[in-house]
Amino acid sequence: MKKIEAIIKPFKLDEVKEALQEVGLQGITVTEAKGFGRQKGHTELYRGAEYVVDFLPKVKVEVVLSDDLVERAVDAIRTAAQTGRIGDGKIFISTVEEAIRIRTGETGAEAI
């Protein structure tokens, strides 16, 4: 099993969700996040005063899935979240040792 964490622009969330549903994923976890990467935020003008916005709004999407779906899910996220501009985000993939469904006690792939 693998865990995919994708940090994306908030307005791309619906497109990513729909793309993952088309791949066949049944559940995702979404968290509002703030952060910056290479762009280091930006400056804005508010009532004549310039200030730096260090942390930009982002959305973190987390999915745990079987190994055979990883490539299709990553392609779906990348395609749906891409705008071609700075700050499109990142995708991280890590190994999940075990998954347990609390309600039934199922483990492994049956739990996801």
C-alpha distances in whole Angstrom, upper triangle without the diagonal:
4,7,10,13,16,20,22,26,27,29,26,23,25,24,21,20,22,20,16,18,19,16,15,13,15,14,15,16,19,21,25,25,28,28,29,28,30,33,34,34,38,41,43,46,47,51,52,50,47,44,41,37,35,32,31,29,26,23,19,17,13,10,7,6,5,5,9,9,9,12,14,13,14,17,18,18,20,22,23,23,25,29,30,31,31,28,26,23,20,16,14,10,9,6,5,7,8,9,12,14,18,20,19,17,15,11,8,7,11,11,9
4,6,10,13,16,19,23,24,26,23,21,22,22,18,18,20,18,15,17,19,15,15,13,15,14,13,14,17,19,22,22,24,24,25,24,27,29,30,31,34,38,39,43,44,47,48,46,44,40,37,34,31,28,27,26,22,20,16,14,10,8,6,6,6,6,10,9,7,11,13,11,11,15,16,15,17,20,20,20,22,26,27,28,27,25,22,19,16,12,10,7,6,5,5,8,10,10,14,16,19,22,21,20,17,14,11,10,14,13,11
4,6,10,13,16,20,20,23,20,18,20,20,16,16,18,17,14,16,18,15,15,12,14,12,11,11,13,15,18,18,21,21,22,21,24,26,27,28,31,34,36,39,40,44,45,43,40,37,34,30,28,25,24,22,19,16,12,10,7,6,4,7,9,9,12,11,9,12,13,11,11,15,15,13,15,18,18,18,20,24,25,26,25,22,20,17,14,10,8,6,5,6,6,10,11,11,14,16,18,21,21,20,18,15,13,12,15,14,11
4,6,10,12,16,17,19,17,15,17,17,13,13,16,14,12,15,16,14,15,12,14,12,10,11,12,13,16,16,18,18,19,19,21,23,24,25,28,31,33,36,37,41,42,40,37,34,31,28,26,23,21,20,16,13,10,8,6,5,6,8,11,11,13,11,8,10,12,9,8,12,12,10,12,15,15,14,16,20,21,22,21,18,16,13,10,7,6,5,7,9,10,14,15,14,17,18,21,23,24,23,21,19,16,15,18,16,13
4,7,10,13,14,17,15,13,16,16,12,13,16,15,13,16,18,16,17,14,16,13,10,9,10,11,13,12,15,15,16,16,19,20,21,21,25,28,29,33,34,38,39,37,34,31,27,24,22,19,18,16,12,10,7,6,5,7,9,11,14,15,17,14,11,13,14,11,10,13,13,10,12,15,15,13,15,18,20,20,19,16,14,11,8,6,5,6,8,11,12,16,17,16,19,20,22,24,26,25,23,21,19,18,21,19,16
4,6,10,11,14,11,10,14,13,10,12,15,13,12,15,17,16,17,15,17,14,11,11,10,10,12,11,13,13,14,14,16,18,19,19,22,25,27,30,31,35,36,34,31,28,25,22,20,17,15,14,10,8,6,5,7,9,12,14,17,17,18,15,13,14,14,11,9,12,11,8,9,12,12,9,12,15,16,16,15,12,10,7,6,4,6,9,12,15,16,20,20,20,22,23,25,27,28,28,26,24,22,21,23,21,18
4,7,9,12,10,10,14,14,11,13,16,15,15,18,20,19,20,18,19,17,13,12,10,9,10,8,10,9,10,11,14,15,15,15,18,22,23,26,27,31,32,30,27,25,21,18,16,13,11,10,6,6,5,6,9,12,15,17,20,20,22,19,16,17,17,14,12,14,14,10,11,14,12,9,11,13,15,14,13,9,8,5,5,6,9,12,14,18,19,22,23,22,25,25,27,29,31,30,29,27,26,24,27,25,21
4,6,9,7,7,11,11,9,12,14,14,14,17,19,18,20,18,20,17,14,13,11,11,10,9,10,11,11,12,14,14,16,15,17,21,21,25,26,30,31,29,26,24,21,18,17,14,11,9,6,5,6,8,11,14,17,19,22,22,23,20,18,18,17,14,13,14,13,9,9,12,10,6,9,10,12,12,11,8,6,5,7,9,12,15,18,21,22,26,26,25,27,27,29,31,33,33,31,30,28,26,28,26,23
4,6,6,7,11,11,10,13,15,15,16,19,20,21,22,21,22,20,16,15,12,12,10,10,10,11,11,12,15,14,15,13,15,18,18,22,23,26,27,26,24,22,19,16,15,13,9,7,5,6,9,11,14,17,20,22,26,26,27,23,21,21,20,17,16,17,15,12,12,13,11,7,9,9,12,11,10,7,6,7,10,12,15,18,21,25,25,29,30,28,30,30,32,33,35,35,34,33,31,30,31,29,26
4,5,6,9,10,10,12,14,15,16,18,20,21,22,20,21,18,15,14,10,10,8,9,10,12,14,15,18,17,18,15,17,19,19,22,22,26,28,26,24,22,20,16,17,13,10,7,5,5,9,10,14,17,21,23,26,27,28,24,22,23,22,18,18,18,16,13,14,15,12,9,12,12,15,14,14,11,10,10,13,15,17,20,23,26,26,30,30,28,30,29,30,31,34,34,33,32,31,29,31,29,25
4,6,7,8,10,11,13,14,16,17,19,20,22,20,21,19,17,16,13,13,12,13,14,16,17,18,20,19,20,18,18,21,20,23,23,26,28,27,25,24,22,18,19,16,13,10,9,9,12,13,17,19,22,24,27,28,28,25,23,23,22,19,18,18,16,13,14,14,11,9,11,11,14,14,15,12,11,12,15,17,20,22,25,28,29,32,32,30,32,31,32,33,36,36,35,34,33,31,32,30,27
4,6,5,6,9,10,11,12,14,16,17,19,18,19,17,15,15,12,13,13,14,15,16,17,18,20,19,21,19,20,23,23,25,26,30,31,30,28,26,24,21,21,18,14,12,10,9,11,11,15,16,20,21,24,25,25,21,20,20,18,15,15,15,12,10,11,10,7,6,8,9,13,13,14,12,9,11,13,14,17,20,23,25,26,30,30,28,30,29,31,32,34,34,33,32,30,28,30,28,24
4,5,5,6,9,10,11,12,14,15,17,15,16,14,11,11,9,11,11,13,15,16,18,19,22,21,22,20,22,25,25,27,28,31,33,32,30,28,25,22,22,19,15,12,10,7,9,8,12,13,17,19,22,23,23,20,19,19,17,14,14,15,12,10,12,12,9,8,11,13,16,16,17,14,12,12,14,14,17,18,21,24,24,27,27,25,27,26,27,28,30,31,30,29,28,25,27,25,21
4,5,5,6,9,10,11,12,14,16,14,15,14,12,13,11,13,14,16,18,20,22,23,25,24,26,24,25,28,27,30,30,33,35,34,33,31,29,25,25,22,19,16,13,11,13,11,14,15,19,19,23,24,24,20,20,20,18,15,16,16,12,11,13,13,9,10,13,14,18,18,20,17,15,15,17,17,20,21,24,26,26,29,29,26,28,26,28,29,30,31,30,30,28,26,27,25,22
4,5,5,6,9,10,11,13,15,14,15,15,13,15,13,16,16,18,20,21,22,22,24,24,26,24,26,28,28,31,31,35,36,36,33,32,29,26,26,23,20,17,15,13,14,12,15,15,19,19,22,23,22,18,18,18,15,13,13,13,9,9,11,9,6,7,10,12,15,17,18,17,13,14,16,16,19,20,23,25,26,29,29,27,29,28,30,30,32,33,31,30,28,26,27,26,22
4,5,5,6,9,10,11,13,11,13,12,10,12,11,14,15,16,18,19,20,20,23,23,24,23,25,28,28,31,32,36,37,36,34,32,29,26,25,22,19,17,13,11,11,9,11,12,15,16,18,19,19,15,15,15,13,10,10,10,7,5,8,8,5,6,10,12,15,17,18,16,12,12,13,12,15,16,19,22,22,26,25,24,26,25,27,28,29,30,28,27,25,23,24,23,19
4,5,5,6,9,10,11,9,10,9,8,10,10,13,15,17,20,21,23,23,26,26,27,26,28,31,31,34,34,37,39,38,36,34,31,28,27,24,21,18,15,12,12,9,11,11,14,15,18,19,19,15,15,16,14,11,12,13,9,8,12,12,9,10,14,16,19,20,21,19,16,15,16,15,17,17,20,22,21,25,24,22,23,22,24,25,26,27,25,25,23,21,22,21,17
4,5,5,6,9,10,10,11,11,11,14,13,17,18,20,23,24,26,26,28,28,30,29,30,33,33,36,36,39,41,40,38,36,34,30,30,27,24,21,18,15,15,13,14,14,16,16,19,20,19,16,16,16,13,11,13,13,9,10,13,12,9,11,14,16,20,21,23,21,18,18,18,17,20,20,23,24,24,27,27,24,26,24,27,27,28,29,27,27,25,22,23,22,19
4,5,5,7,9,9,12,12,12,15,15,18,19,21,23,24,25,25,27,27,29,28,30,33,33,36,37,40,42,41,39,37,34,31,30,27,24,22,18,16,15,13,14,13,15,15,17,18,17,13,13,13,10,8,10,9,5,7,10,9,7,10,12,15,18,20,22,20,16,16,17,15,17,18,21,22,22,26,26,24,26,25,28,28,29,30,27,26,24,21,22,22,18
4,5,5,7,6,8,9,9,12,13,16,18,20,23,24,25,25,27,28,29,29,31,34,34,37,38,42,43,42,40,37,35,31,30,27,24,22,18,15,14,11,11,9,12,11,14,15,14,10,11,12,9,6,9,10,6,7,11,11,9,11,14,17,20,22,23,21,17,17,16,14,16,15,18,19,19,22,22,20,22,21,24,25,25,26,23,23,21,18,19,18,15
4,5,5,5,7,8,10,13,14,18,20,22,25,27,28,28,31,31,33,32,34,37,37,40,40,43,45,44,42,40,37,34,33,30,27,24,21,18,17,13,14,11,13,13,15,17,16,12,13,14,11,9,13,13,10,11,14,14,12,14,17,20,23,25,26,24,21,20,20,18,19,19,21,21,21,24,23,21,22,21,23,24,24,25,23,23,21,18,18,18,14
4,5,7,10,12,13,17,18,21,23,25,28,29,30,29,32,32,34,33,35,38,38,41,42,45,47,46,44,42,39,36,35,32,29,26,23,20,19,16,16,14,16,14,16,17,15,12,13,14,10,9,13,12,9,11,14,13,12,15,17,20,23,25,27,25,21,21,21,19,20,20,22,23,23,26,25,23,25,24,27,27,27,28,25,25,23,19,20,20,17
4,6,9,12,12,16,17,21,23,25,28,28,29,29,31,31,33,33,35,38,39,42,43,46,48,47,44,42,39,36,35,32,29,27,23,20,19,15,15,12,13,11,12,13,11,8,10,10,7,6,10,10,7,10,13,12,12,15,17,21,23,25,26,25,21,20,19,17,18,17,19,20,20,23,22,21,23,22,25,26,26,26,23,22,20,17,18,18,15
4,6,9,11,15,17,21,24,26,29,30,31,31,33,34,35,35,37,41,41,44,45,48,50,48,46,44,41,37,36,33,31,28,24,21,20,16,15,12,12,10,11,13,12,9,11,13,10,9,13,13,11,13,16,16,15,18,20,24,26,28,29,27,24,23,22,19,20,18,20,20,19,22,21,19,20,19,22,23,22,23,20,20,18,14,15,16,12
4,6,8,12,14,18,21,22,26,27,28,28,31,32,33,33,35,38,39,42,42,46,48,46,44,41,39,35,34,30,28,25,22,18,16,13,11,8,9,8,10,12,12,9,10,13,10,8,12,13,11,12,15,16,15,17,20,23,25,27,28,25,22,21,20,17,17,16,17,17,16,19,18,16,17,16,19,20,20,21,18,18,16,13,13,13,10
4,7,11,13,17,20,23,26,28,30,30,33,34,35,34,36,39,40,43,43,46,48,47,45,42,39,36,35,31,29,26,22,19,17,13,12,9,10,9,12,15,15,12,14,16,14,12,15,17,14,15,18,19,17,19,22,25,28,29,30,27,24,23,22,19,19,18,19,19,17,20,18,15,16,14,17,17,17,19,16,17,15,13,12,12,8
4,7,10,14,17,19,23,25,27,27,31,31,32,31,34,37,37,40,40,43,45,44,42,39,36,33,32,28,26,23,20,16,14,11,9,7,8,9,13,16,16,13,14,17,15,12,15,17,15,14,18,19,17,18,22,24,27,28,28,25,23,21,20,17,18,17,17,18,16,18,17,14,15,13,15,16,17,18,16,16,15,13,13,11,8
4,7,10,13,16,19,21,23,24,27,28,28,28,30,33,33,37,37,40,42,40,38,35,33,29,28,24,22,19,16,12,10,7,6,5,8,10,14,16,17,14,14,16,15,12,13,16,14,12,16,17,15,15,19,22,24,25,25,22,19,17,17,14,15,15,16,17,15,18,17,14,16,15,17,18,19,20,18,18,17,15,16,14,10
4,7,10,13,16,18,21,22,26,26,26,25,28,31,31,34,34,38,40,38,36,33,30,27,25,21,20,17,14,10,8,6,5,7,9,12,16,18,20,17,16,19,18,14,15,18,16,14,17,19,17,16,20,22,25,25,24,21,19,17,16,14,15,15,16,17,15,18,17,15,16,15,16,18,20,20,19,19,18,17,18,15,12
4,7,9,13,15,18,20,23,23,23,22,25,28,28,31,31,34,36,34,32,29,27,23,22,18,17,13,11,7,6,5,6,9,12,15,19,21,22,19,18,20,19,15,16,18,16,13,16,18,16,14,18,20,23,22,22,18,16,15,15,14,15,16,17,19,18,21,21,18,20,19,20,21,24,24,23,23,22,21,22,19,16
4,6,10,13,16,18,21,22,21,20,23,25,25,28,28,31,33,31,29,26,24,20,19,15,14,11,9,6,5,7,8,12,15,18,22,23,25,22,20,23,22,18,18,21,19,16,18,20,18,16,19,21,23,22,21,17,16,14,15,15,15,17,18,20,19,22,22,20,21,21,21,23,26,26,25,25,24,23,24,21,19
4,7,10,14,16,20,19,19,17,19,22,22,25,24,28,29,28,26,23,21,17,16,12,11,8,6,5,6,9,12,15,18,21,25,26,28,25,23,25,24,21,20,22,20,17,19,21,18,16,18,19,22,20,19,15,15,13,15,16,17,19,20,23,23,26,26,24,25,24,25,26,29,29,29,28,28,27,28,25,22
4,7,10,13,17,16,15,14,17,19,20,23,23,27,28,26,24,21,18,14,13,9,8,6,5,5,6,10,12,16,19,22,26,27,29,26,23,25,25,21,20,22,21,17,18,21,19,16,18,19,21,19,17,13,14,12,13,14,15,18,19,22,22,26,26,24,26,26,26,29,31,31,31,30,29,28,30,27,24
4,7,11,14,13,12,10,13,16,17,20,20,24,25,23,20,17,14,11,9,5,5,5,5,8,9,13,16,19,22,25,29,29,31,28,26,27,27,24,22,24,23,19,20,22,20,17,18,19,20,18,15,12,13,12,13,16,17,20,21,25,25,28,29,28,29,30,30,32,35,34,34,33,32,31,33,30,28
4,7,10,10,9,8,12,15,16,20,21,25,25,23,20,17,13,10,7,4,5,7,7,10,11,14,16,20,23,26,29,29,31,28,25,26,27,24,21,23,23,19,19,22,20,17,18,18,19,16,13,10,12,10,12,14,15,19,21,24,25,28,29,29,31,31,32,34,37,36,36,34,32,32,34,31,29
4,7,7,5,6,10,13,15,19,21,24,25,22,19,16,12,10,7,6,6,9,9,12,13,16,19,22,25,27,30,30,32,29,26,26,27,24,21,23,23,19,19,21,20,17,17,17,17,14,11,8,11,9,11,14,16,19,21,25,26,30,31,31,33,34,35,37,40,39,38,36,34,34,36,34,31
4,5,6,8,11,15,18,21,23,27,27,24,21,18,15,13,10,9,9,12,11,14,14,17,19,22,24,27,29,28,30,28,24,24,26,23,20,22,22,19,17,20,20,16,16,16,15,13,9,7,10,8,9,13,14,18,20,24,26,29,31,31,34,35,36,39,40,39,38,36,34,34,36,34,31
4,5,8,11,15,18,21,24,28,27,24,21,19,15,14,11,12,12,15,14,17,18,20,22,25,27,29,32,30,32,30,26,26,27,25,22,23,24,21,18,21,21,18,16,16,15,12,8,8,11,10,12,15,17,20,22,26,28,32,34,34,37,38,39,42,44,43,42,39,37,36,39,37,34
4,6,7,11,14,18,20,24,23,21,18,16,12,11,9,10,10,13,14,17,18,21,23,26,29,31,34,33,34,32,28,28,29,26,23,24,25,21,19,21,21,18,16,15,14,11,7,7,11,11,13,17,19,23,25,29,31,34,36,36,39,39,41,43,45,44,43,41,39,38,41,39,36
4,7,10,13,17,19,23,22,19,16,13,10,9,6,8,9,13,14,17,18,22,24,27,30,32,35,34,36,33,30,30,31,28,25,26,27,23,22,24,24,20,19,18,17,14,11,10,13,13,15,19,20,24,26,29,31,34,36,36,38,39,40,43,45,44,43,41,39,39,41,39,36
4,7,10,14,16,19,19,17,13,11,7,5,4,6,6,10,12,16,18,21,24,27,30,33,35,35,37,34,31,31,31,29,26,27,27,23,22,24,23,19,19,17,17,14,11,9,13,13,16,19,21,25,27,31,32,36,37,36,39,39,40,42,45,44,43,42,40,39,42,39,36
4,7,10,13,17,16,14,10,9,6,5,7,9,9,12,14,18,21,24,27,30,33,36,38,38,39,37,34,33,34,31,28,29,29,25,24,25,24,21,20,18,18,14,12,11,15,16,19,22,25,28,31,34,36,39,40,40,42,42,43,45,48,47,47,45,43,43,45,42,39
4,7,10,13,12,10,7,5,4,6,8,11,11,14,17,21,24,27,30,33,37,39,42,42,43,40,37,37,37,35,32,33,32,29,27,29,28,24,23,21,21,17,15,15,18,19,22,26,28,32,34,38,39,43,44,43,45,45,46,48,51,50,50,48,47,46,48,45,42
4,6,10,10,8,6,6,6,7,11,13,12,14,18,21,24,28,31,34,38,40,43,43,44,41,39,38,38,36,33,34,33,30,29,29,28,25,24,22,22,18,17,17,20,21,24,28,30,34,36,40,41,44,45,44,46,46,46,48,51,51,50,49,48,47,49,46,43
4,7,6,6,4,6,9,10,14,16,15,18,21,24,28,31,34,38,41,43,47,47,48,45,42,42,42,39,37,37,36,33,32,33,31,28,27,25,25,21,20,20,23,25,28,32,34,38,40,43,44,48,49,47,49,49,49,51,54,54,54,52,51,50,52,49,46
4,5,5,6,8,11,11,15,17,16,18,22,25,28,31,35,38,41,44,47,48,49,46,43,43,43,40,38,39,37,34,34,34,32,29,29,27,27,24,23,22,25,26,30,33,35,39,41,44,45,48,49,48,49,49,49,50,53,53,53,53,52,51,52,49,46
4,6,8,10,14,15,19,20,20,22,25,28,32,35,38,42,45,48,51,52,53,49,47,47,47,44,42,42,41,38,37,38,36,33,33,30,31,27,26,26,29,30,33,37,39,43,45,48,49,52,52,51,52,52,52,53,56,57,57,56,55,54,55,53,50
4,7,10,13,15,19,21,21,23,27,30,33,36,40,43,46,49,52,53,54,51,48,48,48,45,43,43,42,39,38,39,37,34,33,30,31,27,26,26,29,31,34,37,40,43,46,49,50,53,54,53,54,54,54,56,59,59,59,58,57,56,57,54,52
4,6,10,13,16,18,19,21,25,28,31,35,38,41,45,47,51,51,52,49,46,46,46,43,41,42,41,38,37,38,36,33,32,30,30,26,25,25,28,29,32,35,37,41,43,47,47,51,51,50,52,52,52,54,57,57,57,56,54,54,55,53,50
4,7,10,13,16,16,19,22,26,29,32,35,39,42,45,48,48,49,46,43,43,43,41,38,39,38,35,34,35,33,30,29,27,27,23,21,21,25,26,29,32,34,38,40,44,45,48,49,48,50,50,50,52,55,55,55,53,52,51,53,50,48
4,7,9,12,13,16,20,23,26,29,32,36,39,42,45,45,47,44,41,41,41,38,36,37,36,33,32,33,32,28,28,26,26,22,20,19,23,23,26,30,31,35,37,40,41,45,46,45,46,47,47,49,52,51,51,50,49,48,50,47,45
4,6,9,11,14,17,21,23,26,29,33,36,39,42,42,43,40,37,38,38,35,33,34,33,30,29,30,29,25,25,23,23,20,17,16,20,20,23,26,28,32,33,37,38,41,42,42,44,44,44,46,49,49,48,47,46,45,47,44,42
4,6,7,10,13,17,19,23,26,29,32,35,38,38,40,37,34,35,35,32,30,31,30,26,26,27,26,22,22,21,21,18,15,14,17,17,20,23,25,29,30,34,35,38,39,38,40,40,41,43,46,45,45,44,42,42,44,41,38
4,6,10,12,16,18,21,24,27,30,33,36,36,38,35,32,33,33,30,28,29,29,25,25,27,25,22,22,21,21,18,15,13,16,16,18,21,22,26,28,31,32,35,36,36,38,38,39,41,44,43,43,41,40,40,42,39,36
4,7,9,12,14,18,20,24,27,30,33,33,35,32,29,30,30,27,25,27,26,23,22,24,23,19,20,19,20,17,14,12,14,13,16,19,20,23,25,28,29,32,33,33,34,35,35,38,40,40,39,38,37,36,38,35,33
4,6,10,13,16,19,23,26,28,32,32,33,30,28,28,28,25,23,24,24,20,20,21,20,16,17,16,17,14,12,9,11,11,14,17,19,23,25,28,29,32,33,32,34,34,35,37,39,39,39,37,36,35,37,34,31
4,7,10,13,17,20,24,26,30,30,32,28,26,27,27,23,22,23,22,18,18,20,18,15,16,16,18,15,14,10,12,11,14,16,18,22,24,27,27,31,31,30,32,31,32,34,36,36,36,35,34,33,34,32,29
4,7,10,13,17,20,23,26,26,28,25,22,23,23,19,18,20,18,15,15,17,15,12,14,14,16,14,13,9,9,8,11,13,15,18,20,24,24,28,28,27,29,29,29,31,34,34,33,32,30,29,31,28,25
4,6,10,13,17,19,23,24,25,22,20,21,20,17,16,18,16,13,14,16,14,11,14,15,17,16,15,12,11,9,11,12,14,16,18,21,21,25,25,24,25,25,26,28,30,30,29,28,27,26,27,25,22
4,7,10,13,16,20,21,22,19,17,19,19,15,14,17,15,12,13,16,14,12,15,17,19,18,17,13,12,9,10,10,11,13,15,18,18,21,22,20,22,22,23,25,28,27,26,25,24,23,24,22,19
4,7,10,13,17,18,19,16,14,16,16,12,12,14,13,10,12,15,13,11,14,17,19,19,19,15,13,11,11,9,10,12,14,16,16,20,20,18,20,20,21,23,25,25,24,22,21,20,21,19,16
4,7,10,14,15,17,14,12,15,15,11,12,15,14,11,14,16,15,14,17,20,22,22,22,18,16,13,12,10,10,10,11,13,12,16,16,14,16,17,18,21,22,22,20,19,17,16,18,16,13
4,6,10,12,14,11,10,13,13,9,10,14,12,11,14,16,15,15,18,22,23,24,24,21,18,16,14,11,11,10,11,12,11,14,14,12,15,15,17,19,20,20,18,16,14,13,15,13,9
4,7,9,12,10,9,13,13,10,12,15,15,14,17,19,18,18,21,25,27,28,27,24,22,19,17,13,12,10,9,9,8,11,10,9,12,12,15,18,18,17,15,13,11,9,12,10,7
4,7,8,7,7,11,11,9,11,14,14,14,17,19,18,19,22,25,27,29,28,26,23,21,18,14,13,11,11,10,9,12,11,10,13,14,17,19,18,18,15,13,10,8,10,10,7
4,6,6,7,10,11,10,13,15,15,16,18,20,21,22,24,28,29,31,31,28,26,23,20,17,15,12,12,10,10,11,11,11,14,15,19,20,19,18,15,13,9,7,10,11,8
4,6,5,8,10,10,11,14,15,16,18,20,21,22,23,27,28,30,30,28,25,23,20,16,14,11,11,9,10,12,13,13,17,18,22,24,23,21,18,16,12,10,13,14,12
4,6,7,8,10,11,13,14,16,17,19,20,21,23,27,28,30,30,29,26,24,21,17,17,13,14,13,14,16,16,16,19,20,24,26,24,23,20,18,14,11,14,16,14
4,6,6,6,9,10,11,12,14,16,16,18,20,24,25,27,28,26,23,21,19,15,15,12,14,13,14,17,17,16,19,20,23,25,24,23,20,18,15,12,15,16,12
4,6,5,6,9,10,11,12,14,15,16,18,22,23,25,25,23,20,18,15,12,11,9,11,11,12,15,16,16,20,21,24,26,25,24,22,19,16,13,17,17,14
4,5,5,6,9,10,11,12,14,15,16,20,21,23,24,22,19,18,15,12,12,10,13,14,16,19,20,20,23,24,28,29,29,28,25,23,19,17,20,20,17
4,6,5,6,9,10,11,12,14,15,19,20,23,24,22,19,18,16,13,14,13,16,16,18,21,22,21,24,24,28,29,29,28,25,23,20,17,20,20,17
4,5,5,6,9,10,11,12,14,18,19,21,22,20,17,16,14,11,12,11,14,15,16,19,20,19,22,22,25,26,27,26,24,22,19,16,19,18,15
4,5,5,6,8,10,10,12,16,17,19,19,17,14,13,11,8,9,9,12,14,16,20,21,20,23,24,27,29,29,29,26,24,21,19,21,21,17
4,6,5,6,8,10,11,14,15,18,19,18,14,14,12,10,13,13,16,18,20,23,24,24,27,27,30,32,32,32,29,27,24,21,24,24,20
4,6,5,6,8,10,14,15,18,19,18,14,14,13,11,14,14,17,19,20,24,24,23,26,26,29,30,30,31,28,27,24,21,23,23,19
4,6,5,6,8,12,14,16,16,15,11,10,10,8,11,12,16,18,19,23,24,22,25,25,28,29,30,30,28,26,24,21,23,23,19
4,6,5,6,10,11,13,14,13,9,9,9,8,11,13,17,19,21,25,26,25,28,29,31,33,34,33,31,29,26,24,27,26,22
4,6,6,9,10,13,15,15,11,12,12,12,15,16,20,23,24,28,29,28,31,31,33,35,35,35,33,31,29,26,28,28,24
4,6,8,11,13,15,14,10,12,13,12,16,17,21,23,24,28,29,27,30,29,32,33,34,34,32,31,28,26,28,27,23
4,7,9,11,12,10,7,8,10,10,14,16,20,23,24,28,28,27,30,29,32,33,34,35,33,31,29,27,29,28,24
4,6,8,10,10,6,8,10,12,15,18,21,24,26,30,31,30,33,33,35,37,38,38,36,34,32,29,32,31,27
4,5,8,9,6,10,13,15,18,21,25,28,30,33,34,33,36,36,38,40,41,41,39,38,35,33,35,34,30
4,7,9,7,11,13,15,19,22,25,29,31,34,36,35,38,38,40,42,43,43,41,39,37,35,37,36,32
4,6,6,10,13,16,19,22,26,29,31,35,37,36,39,39,41,43,44,44,42,41,38,36,39,37,34
4,6,8,11,15,18,21,24,28,30,34,35,35,38,38,40,42,44,43,42,40,37,36,38,37,33
4,5,9,12,15,19,22,26,27,31,32,32,34,35,36,39,40,40,39,37,35,33,36,34,30
4,7,10,14,17,20,24,25,29,30,30,32,33,35,37,38,38,36,34,32,31,33,31,28
4,7,10,14,17,20,22,26,27,27,29,30,32,34,36,35,33,32,29,28,30,29,25
4,7,10,13,17,19,23,24,24,27,28,30,32,34,33,31,29,27,25,28,27,23
4,7,10,14,16,19,21,21,24,25,27,30,31,30,28,26,23,22,25,23,20
4,7,10,13,16,18,18,22,23,26,28,29,28,26,23,21,20,23,22,19
4,7,10,13,15,16,19,21,24,27,27,25,23,21,18,17,20,19,16
4,7,10,12,14,17,20,22,25,25,23,21,18,16,16,19,18,16
4,6,9,11,15,18,20,23,23,21,19,15,12,13,16,15,14
4,6,7,11,14,16,20,19,17,15,12,9,11,14,12,11
4,7,10,14,16,19,19,16,14,11,8,11,14,12,13
4,7,10,13,16,15,12,11,7,6,9,11,9,10
4,7,9,12,12,10,8,5,5,7,9,6,7
4,6,9,8,6,6,4,7,9,9,5,8
4,6,6,5,5,6,9,10,8,5,7
4,6,5,8,9,12,14,12,9,11
4,6,8,11,14,15,12,10,12
4,5,9,12,13,10,9,12
4,6,10,12,10,8,12
4,7,9,6,5,9
4,7,6,5,8
4,5,6,7
4,5,5
4,6
4
